[in-house]
Amino acid sequence: MSTVATGGRPPRSPEAERVHRKQRLAATLRMFAMLGLDEGAGGHVTARDPVQPDRFWVNPFGRSFALARVSDLILVDQAGRVVAGDGRVNPAGYAIHAQIHAARPDVVAAAHTHSVHGRAFSTLGRRLDPITQDACAFFEDHELFDAYSGVVLDEGEGKRIARALGAAKAVILANHGLLTVGRSVEEAAWWLVSMDRCCQIQLLAEAAGSTRLIEPASARATRAQIGTPELGRFNFRPYYELLLRTQPDLLD
């Protein structure tokens, strides 16, 4: 792993990188709970295992995001079997994430929850507009999967979602919600938080009146400034710092 891929820092050993990813994954689950982005047993966040890259770590099915600890995470292989940890894998989570990780070797993490504003916006069958600075992070870098056919439980549907995502950082799943990816857990987590809020803002703005779009050239320039993997990781940092200070048991 080069220093470019690791943001300029010396690369960690695969074992140390595994610990890093699991700690951020547990923190992501608690962050989503803290921000009200989870709901019931739905939602899943995965992190590719750096020791065995064809496997990924994920939250166990039916366990509270708010109480997630590093020791609660489970490792899932290509066949959907739990090979480390205690718990079951969400069948829909496996069907989606396995195909995304297979199709996108650059993706370290993927996040999907049943957030309120993401679900509301997903019913419109359209992409986000560049109406705010934050929304520009997704300008020409998110897609739409406009083919809802029920709970995703089969490999074929997962492959179609992965194809719809393409090379983008996010995809809106029609009548379902949001899914984001990143070259780090931190990045994927932040894009989901930010995208859900962008959905909320667009819904509010359009309810109030006509919106004013940012010009494409300015939107692209803004995306180059705030839509990068480095900024995704940076925006995650304050939440991680807060969780470490207030909920240190997440590292157990």
Sequence and secondary structure as in RCSB ss.txt:
>XXXX:A:sequence
MSTVATGGRPPRSPEAERVHRKQRLAATLRMFAMLGLDEGAGGHVTARDPVQPDRFWVNPFGRSFALARVSDLIL
VDQAGRVVAGDGRVNPAGYAIHAQIHAARPDVVAAAHTHSVHGRAFSTLGRRLDPITQDACAFFEDHELFDAYSG
VVLDEGEGKRIARALGAAKAVILANHGLLTVGRSVEEAAWWLVSMDRCCQIQLLAEAAGSTRLIEPASARATRAQ
IGTPELGRFNFRPYYELLLRTQPDLLD
>XXXX:A:secstr
  TTTTTTS    HHHHHHHHHHHHHHHHHHHHHTT  BTTB EEEEE SSSTT EEE  TT  GGG  GGG EE
E TTS EEESSS   HHHHHHHHHHHHH TT  EEEEE  HHHHHHHTT S     STGGGGGTTSEEEE    S
S  SHHHHHHHHHHHTTSSEEEETTTEEEEEESSHHHHHHHHHHHHHHHHHHHHHHHHS      HHHHHHHHHH
HSSHHHHHHHHHHHHHHHHHH GGGG 
